[in-house]
Amino acid sequence: MVRFSGLAGKEIINLRDGERLGHLGDCDLEVDPSGSLQALVMPERRGVGRGRRRVSIPWSAVQRIGPDVLIVDLAPADLPKTWRGV
């Protein structure tokens, strides 16, 4: 069992391309009515002010939780264009 406070400092890395997606401490959590964690919800990295998009990373995409990183497996198409370098 891991507490969210123990995860907050970890960096999120995408397994498919090695890209750094952000820090877990910047995320909100999406929880279902039973209390199960469904997704990490991250603010989009680029853009300012209102209307910034948020990116949902399904908890099922989490592959490993290491001492310093959380590794997720996301296809580039699952990420906004601003995160894909397009």
C-alpha positions as CSV (number, residue, x, y, z in Angstrom):
1,M,0.0,0.0,0.0
2,V,1.3,3.4,-0.9
3,R,0.1,6.8,0.3
4,F,-0.4,9.6,-2.2
5,S,2.0,11.8,-0.1
6,G,4.7,9.1,-0.8
7,L,4.0,9.4,-4.5
8,A,3.8,13.2,-4.8
9,G,7.5,13.9,-5.6
10,K,7.8,11.2,-8.3
11,E,8.3,12.1,-11.9
12,I,5.9,10.5,-14.5
13,I,7.8,8.9,-17.4
14,N,6.2,7.4,-20.6
15,L,7.6,3.9,-21.2
16,R,7.0,4.1,-25.0
17,D,9.2,7.1,-25.7
18,G,10.9,7.9,-22.4
19,E,9.3,11.4,-22.3
20,R,8.9,13.1,-19.0
21,L,5.2,14.0,-18.6
22,G,5.4,15.9,-15.3
23,H,5.3,15.3,-11.6
24,L,2.7,13.4,-9.7
25,G,2.4,16.2,-7.2
26,D,0.9,18.4,-10.0
27,C,-1.9,15.8,-10.6
28,D,-5.4,15.5,-9.4
29,L,-6.8,12.1,-8.7
30,E,-10.0,10.7,-10.3
31,V,-11.7,8.3,-7.9
32,D,-14.8,6.3,-8.5
33,P,-17.7,6.2,-5.9
34,S,-16.2,3.0,-4.3
35,G,-12.9,4.9,-3.6
36,S,-10.9,3.1,-6.3
37,L,-8.3,5.2,-8.1
38,Q,-9.3,5.5,-11.8
39,A,-6.9,8.1,-13.3
40,L,-4.3,10.8,-12.7
41,V,-5.5,14.1,-14.2
42,M,-2.6,16.4,-15.2
43,P,-2.8,20.0,-16.4
44,E,-1.6,20.4,-20.0
45,R,2.0,21.6,-20.0
46,R,1.6,24.4,-22.5
47,G,-0.9,27.2,-22.5
48,V,-1.8,29.9,-20.1
49,G,-4.9,31.0,-18.3
50,R,-8.4,29.6,-18.6
51,G,-9.3,26.9,-21.0
52,R,-6.2,24.9,-20.5
53,R,-6.8,21.3,-21.2
54,R,-6.3,18.5,-18.7
55,V,-4.9,15.1,-19.6
56,S,-6.3,12.0,-18.0
57,I,-3.8,9.1,-17.5
58,P,-5.8,5.9,-16.7
59,W,-4.5,4.2,-13.6
60,S,-4.4,1.0,-15.7
61,A,-1.6,2.6,-17.7
62,V,0.7,2.7,-14.7
63,Q,3.3,0.0,-15.2
64,R,5.8,0.5,-12.3
65,I,6.2,2.7,-9.3
66,G,9.9,3.2,-8.5
67,P,11.8,5.2,-5.8
68,D,11.8,8.4,-8.0
69,V,9.6,7.7,-11.0
70,L,6.1,6.4,-12.0
71,I,6.3,4.7,-15.3
72,V,3.2,4.7,-17.5
73,D,2.6,3.1,-20.9
74,L,0.7,5.5,-23.2
75,A,0.6,5.6,-27.0
76,P,1.6,9.0,-28.4
77,A,-2.0,9.3,-29.8
78,D,-3.3,9.3,-26.2
79,L,-1.4,12.5,-25.5
80,P,-2.3,16.0,-26.6
81,K,-0.4,17.3,-29.7
82,T,1.5,19.8,-27.6
83,W,3.0,16.8,-25.7
84,R,4.0,14.9,-28.8
85,G,6.2,17.6,-30.2
86,V,3.8,18.1,-33.2
